[in-house]
Structures are given as structure tokens and as C-alpha cells.
């Protein structure tokens, strides 16, 4: 797979899971093994599916916008803007590792609530 295809697939995977179809995202975009580094989600495919199904049930009106994506070797990094009920806004940075068949096999992320003001006057994007 090419870097461009991996980037496209990382975005499609994240969007599909986030918008309520984590089972389909796993089936289409993930390899045999799925290693999870987010401490709020269990390791493997089923814990991921369970987590995103719960998020969809509890927060059906959440939204995500992909700001930028970067690829290097077998990694894709995504920088997103998320809006959750109550108008809570978050910036996230997700990293996905791909196998040689172009399937996601590992995930890391960091999330931060977007502050109302900053010391430097810059946005999170």
C-alpha cells in the first residue's frame, strides 16, 4: 500500500468508527491483530467496537473534522477537531501503524480539551 492509501484508509477508519460503525471499520481497515494504547480502551478488536458503540449511544450528536494528516513509513498521524454535546471541544492527535497489506494494526492517541483562552493567542490548529 502507498502512503496516500494508508492516509485515506486511516481517515475512513476513524470516521466510520466515530460516526457509529466500529464493526464495519474493523472489518474493512484492521489487520489480524489490533494493539491499543489508549488507556480508556481495551486491547484488541472487540474492546474497540464496544467502546465506540457506547460512545455512539451516549453521544450520538458528536462530530469530528480532520484538520491535517501526515504519513511517514508505516505510520499515519491525524490531527482532529471534535465537538461533543454541551459544546465541549477537543483537539486530538491519533497515530495508526499499518502492516504490509495496508491494514491498521496499532493505535496511539492524545486528547486535550480546547481552552477558552490561551497565553499565546494561538489556536490549537
Helices and strands as residue ranges (DSSP letters): H 3-18, H 22-29, E 30-36, H 45-58, E 63-72, E 75-84, E 88-98, E 104-113
